[in-house]
Amino acid sequence: MSLRPFFCFYGGKWRSAPLYQTPTCLTIVEPFAGAAGYATRYYSRPVILVERDPVIAALWRWLISVKASDVRSVPILGMDQTTDDLRGVGEEARTLVGFWLNKGASAPRRSPSAWMRQGIRPKSFWCETVRSRIADQVEHIRHWRIIEGSYEQAPDVLATWYVDPPYVIAGKHYRYHDIDYPRLAAWAKERRGQVIVCENAGAEWLPFEPFADVKSNESSSGGKVSREVVCQWFAA
């Protein structure tokens, strides 16, 4: 059993997570958390998220601790409104709504996307259905842990390491994409347990192998395909 995404994020892996190896270690660590698409599929396990972006880290802290009733109290915006119109809620609630106004963005948006305004797939954006689903899910991640900082601040534990960093090319869309890839490769090789490292075709900082052509977020020009590669191993 898995949970649905808590928010939609650029490069999110919730849809493709089942294609990767299932976790063989009890604990799951996502050192580049984003929307934690892999961990969300295996939410009942101990989960450690590490996130450098303070906005996303704050959102996860809120989701892990917020009451379901507080989620249900976050207003539904009108199509002519922005997150500035959200009264009586904290910044983390605005961030959550902002990610649901324009799916697959690398940062929360202030106003509804053109697709949301046009009523395309209305239950895929911020609405009663999405709000209720998130409210029902927050109780299931109370045991999760979020660390704000670099991937190198992850604890040295035996775990399934799902390493999904900003990609060499596509990663430029993230706010924090200045990655020293040789250093990241060396760090990944020092992890204990099951290691799964994601990238796009063409990356060479690890011996990646072809993995899958994955449909990414829809756009006005239609669905795009991401040519995913992977490098994975187990180290005792």
N, C-alpha and C positions, 0 to 999 in steps of 0.2 A: 504494500500500500504506500502511496506517496501523497504529498500535499501538492496543491497547485502553486504557481509562482506567487510570492508576496508582492513583487513588483517586476515590471519588465525593464530590462536593461540591455544596452547595446552589447552584443556578443554573448548574451545569456545562453546557458546550456541546458535549460530545463527540458526542452523538446528533444535534444539529442543525447541527454544523459543516459538513457537506457541502452544506447549503442556501445557505451564504454564498458569495461570490465566492472562487474559488481564488486563492491568492497569486500575484501577478504580479511581485513582487520576490523576490530570492533569500533575504533574511533575513526572519524573522518576529519581531515584538516583541509580546508580550502584557503591557501595562503594569498590568493587574489580573489576575495569573496565575491564581489559584485552582487548579483542577485542570488548566489548560492544555489544554482540550478541542480548541481549534482547532489549536494547535501539534502536539498528539499525532497528528492526522490527517496532518501533513506533517513528520514527525519528522526526516527525513534532511536537511532544510535547516538552516542556521544559525538557532538559536532563542535569543532573549533574553527571559527572564521577569523581571518586576518584581513584587514582592509585599510589601505593607505589613505583613501579619500575620506576626509572627516565628515562629509555630508552623508555618505553611505554608511560609514561606521555608526554615526549617530542614529540613523534610521534603524539599523539592526538592533542597537541597544534599546530603542523604543519598542520595536516589535517583540523582542524577547521578554520585555517587562510590562508592556501595556495591558490594561484590562480590556476584555472583549467589548464591554459596554462603552469604553472610551473610543474604540474604533468605530462602533456603530453610531457614535455621536458626531463623527466627522461629516460635515454637510456634503450633499451632492451639488455640484456646481451647475449653474445654467450655462448654456452654450455661449452667452455673451459675458460670462464672468471669468475672473482669473483667480489664482490662488491667493491674491491679495484680498479677495473678498471673503476668505475663510476666517470667520470671527470666532474667538474663544478657543482656538486650538493652537498647539505649539508648532514650532518650526518643523519637527519631524513629521507631523501629520501633513503639513503643506508639501513636504518632500514626497511623501507617499502618494498623495493625490497628483503631484506634478509628474511623477513617473507614469501614472495611468492616463494622463491627458494626451501623451504622444508616445506610444509604445516603441520600445527599442531605442530610446534616446540614451545618450551617454551622461545626461544631466537632467534633473527634473525641469519640466516646462511650466510656464506661468499660465498659459491659456490652452484651450482644447485645440487639437490638431484639425486639419481640414477633414480627415476621415471621420473623426468624432463628430464634428459639426454636421457632416453630411448624413450621419446616422448609419454609417457602414459598420456592421458587426457591433451594434450598440452595447452588447454585454461583454465586449472585450476591452472597454474603457471604464473610467470611473463611474460607477453606477451602483444601484442598490445590490445587485447580484455580487459584484466584486467586493464591495464593502462588507457584506454579510459573510462571504466566504473567508476573507482575511480575518474577520472577527472570530469566526469559528476555529480558525487554524492557530491563532497565537498561543492558545493553551498548550499546544503540542510541541512548542520549541522553548519552553521555560528552561530546559536543561542545556540549551546551546550556550556557547561562550563567544564573545566578540572581542578581538584585540585590535585596537586602532594603531596602525603603524605598518612598517615594511614587512615583507614576507619573512625576512630574517629574524623577526621577533616571534615567530611561531615557536612553540615549545618543542624541544627535541624528544618526541615521543614515538613509540611504535604505532603506526597508523596507516590508513589509506590516504595518501596525499594526492589530492586532485589539483594539479597545478595548471591553472588557466590564465596565464599572464596576458597583458596587452601584446598582441601579435606584432612581429617585426614591422609589418607594413600596415595592416588595418588598425594597429594599436594607436596610431596617431590621433584617433578620434576621442580618446580618453583624456581626462584632465591630467592624470598622472601616468605618463607613458615613457618616461626617461629610464629605461631599463638597461642595465649592464648585462647583456645576455650571457656572455661567457661566465660571469660571476654567478648568475642564476643557475646555469647548467652545473657548475661545480657544487653549488649549494644543494641542488636537487639530488645529485649523486651521493650526497652525504645523509640523505633521509633514510630512516629505518622503516621497513614495511613495504607496502605496495605503493608504487609511484606511477602516476599517470600524468603525462605532460602533454598539453594540447598546443597546436599551432596551425598555421595555414601552409599550404603547399609553397615550397620555395625556401622555407626556413631551414637553416643549416647549423644552428648552435647546439643541436643534439642530433643523433642519428634517427631522424623521424622517418616513419613509414606511412604510406598512403592509408587513410582510414575510411573516410566517407565523404560523399557530396551531400551537404546538409543545407536544407532550405532555410534561409535566414528570414528576418522580418520583412513583411510586405511593404512595398512602397508604391508611389503613384505609377511607377513604371512596371510594377508586377513583382513577383517573388524573385529573389536573388539566391544564388547557390554559392555556398562557401565550401571550398575544397579543403577539408580538414585532414591533418596528418597527426600522428600520435607517436610518442615514445614512452614505453612502459616496461617496468621491471619490478622484481621483488628483491629486497635486500634485508637479510636478517639483522 
